[in-house]
Amino acid sequence: MAKPAFQWPLRVYWEDTDAGGIVFYANYLKFFERSRTEWLRSLGIEQHALRERTGGMFVVSETSVRYHRPARLDDELIVTASLNEKGRASLIIGQQALLKSEHGPILLCEGTIRIGWVEAAGLKPARIPAELLDRLETTT
C-alpha cells in the first residue's frame, strides 16, 4: 500500500489571484514549492542546513502541470507532495492542489516536478548524498 501524501494547508489571498479573483496559473508552482519544502522539513531535511553541510542543493529541472478547476480568493486548499521516483541524482515529486470541501477534497491542479541535485557553487549536476537517499527511503 502506498504511503499517504504529505499535506500542507494553504489559504488563497489577494496576491495569489488575478483581476477576476481566480488563482493565477503560475502561483500553483509556488504552492507546490512550499509544500515540497514543508514535506522535506517534516522528514528532518532543512534545505539551508543541507546546503551548508553538503555543498549541494536541489533545483527544479522539469515540471508538468494540469489544471482541472480554478481556485478562488479565500479558498482553503490542501497542497500535497509525494515521492514518485527516486534516482541517484534526481527525484520526481507528485503534487496536487485540492479544494477543502464539506463533501471531501476536490482536485484543482496536479503535477509532477523533477528536482535534481547540484553542487551549489557551480550548479554542476551531482549525486544525491547517500544519507539523504536513506532518509527519503522511508517515504516510498
C-alpha positions as CSV (number, residue, x, y, z in Angstrom):
1,M,0.0,0.0,0.0
2,A,1.3,3.4,-0.9
3,K,2.2,5.9,1.9
4,P,-0.3,8.8,2.1
5,A,0.9,12.0,0.5
6,F,2.2,14.8,2.7
7,Q,-0.5,17.5,3.1
8,W,0.1,21.2,3.7
9,P,-2.8,23.7,4.2
10,L,-3.0,27.0,2.4
11,R,-5.5,29.8,2.1
12,V,-5.8,31.8,-1.2
13,Y,-5.0,35.6,-0.7
14,W,-5.4,38.6,-3.0
15,E,-1.8,38.4,-4.0
16,D,-2.4,34.9,-5.4
17,T,-5.2,35.9,-7.7
18,D,-5.8,37.8,-11.0
19,A,-8.3,40.6,-11.5
20,G,-11.2,38.1,-11.6
21,G,-10.3,36.7,-8.1
22,I,-9.0,33.4,-9.6
23,V,-5.6,32.0,-8.7
24,F,-3.1,33.0,-11.4
25,Y,-1.9,29.8,-13.0
26,A,1.8,30.2,-12.2
27,N,1.1,30.5,-8.5
28,Y,0.3,26.8,-8.3
29,L,4.0,26.2,-8.8
30,K,4.7,28.5,-5.8
31,F,2.1,26.4,-3.8
32,F,3.8,23.2,-4.9
33,E,7.3,24.6,-3.9
34,R,6.1,25.5,-0.4
35,S,4.5,22.1,0.0
36,R,7.7,20.3,-1.1
37,T,9.8,22.4,1.3
38,E,7.5,21.6,4.2
39,W,7.5,17.9,3.2
40,L,11.3,17.8,3.3
41,R,11.3,19.7,6.6
42,S,8.8,17.1,8.0
43,L,11.5,14.5,7.2
44,G,14.1,16.5,9.1
45,I,15.7,17.9,5.9
46,E,16.1,21.6,6.2
47,Q,17.4,22.9,2.8
48,H,19.6,25.7,4.0
49,A,21.4,23.5,6.6
50,L,21.7,20.8,3.9
51,R,23.4,23.1,1.6
52,E,25.8,24.3,4.3
53,R,26.6,20.7,5.4
54,T,26.9,19.1,1.9
55,G,27.7,21.9,-0.5
56,G,24.7,20.7,-2.6
57,M,21.1,21.6,-3.2
58,F,18.0,20.7,-5.1
59,V,16.9,22.6,-8.2
60,V,13.8,22.2,-10.3
61,S,14.7,20.8,-13.7
62,E,11.3,19.9,-15.1
63,T,7.6,20.5,-14.4
64,S,4.3,19.2,-15.8
65,V,1.1,20.7,-14.6
66,R,-2.5,20.0,-15.4
67,Y,-5.3,22.4,-14.4
68,H,-8.7,21.0,-13.6
69,R,-10.7,23.7,-11.9
70,P,-9.9,27.2,-10.6
71,A,-9.1,28.1,-7.0
72,R,-10.6,31.5,-5.9
73,L,-9.9,34.2,-3.3
74,D,-10.3,32.9,0.3
75,D,-10.5,29.2,-0.7
76,E,-8.9,26.8,1.7
77,L,-6.6,24.4,-0.1
78,I,-4.6,21.3,0.7
79,V,-1.4,21.0,-1.3
80,T,0.2,17.6,-1.3
81,A,3.6,16.2,-2.1
82,S,4.7,12.5,-2.5
83,L,7.8,10.9,-3.8
84,N,7.0,9.2,-7.2
85,E,10.5,8.2,-8.2
86,K,13.9,8.3,-6.6
87,G,17.1,8.2,-8.6
88,R,20.8,8.8,-7.8
89,A,20.7,12.5,-9.0
90,S,17.1,13.4,-9.1
91,L,13.6,12.9,-7.6
92,I,10.2,13.1,-9.2
93,I,7.6,14.5,-6.8
94,G,3.9,14.1,-7.5
95,Q,1.8,17.1,-6.3
96,Q,-1.8,18.2,-6.1
97,A,-3.8,21.3,-5.1
98,L,-7.1,20.3,-3.6
99,L,-10.0,22.5,-2.5
100,K,-11.2,21.7,1.0
101,S,-14.9,21.0,0.8
102,E,-17.5,19.6,3.2
103,H,-18.0,16.9,0.7
104,G,-14.3,16.0,0.6
105,P,-11.4,17.4,-1.3
106,I,-11.8,18.5,-4.9
107,L,-8.9,18.2,-7.3
108,L,-8.0,21.6,-8.8
109,C,-4.5,21.1,-10.1
110,E,-1.9,18.3,-10.3
111,G,1.6,18.0,-11.5
112,T,5.0,16.3,-11.4
113,I,8.1,18.1,-10.5
114,R,11.6,16.8,-11.1
115,I,14.2,18.1,-8.8
116,G,17.9,17.5,-9.4
117,W,20.8,17.6,-7.1
118,V,23.6,20.0,-8.0
119,E,26.8,21.3,-6.4
120,A,25.7,24.7,-5.1
121,A,28.9,26.6,-6.1
122,G,28.8,25.8,-9.8
123,L,25.3,24.3,-10.3
124,K,27.0,21.2,-11.7
125,P,24.8,18.0,-11.5
126,A,25.9,15.6,-8.8
127,R,24.7,12.5,-7.0
128,I,22.2,13.0,-4.1
129,P,24.1,12.2,-0.8
130,A,23.5,8.7,0.4
131,E,22.3,9.9,3.9
132,L,19.6,11.9,2.1
133,L,18.5,9.0,-0.1
134,D,18.3,6.8,3.0
135,R,16.1,9.4,4.7
136,L,13.8,9.5,1.7
137,E,13.7,5.7,1.6
138,T,11.0,5.9,4.4
139,T,8.7,7.8,2.1
140,T,8.5,5.3,-0.8
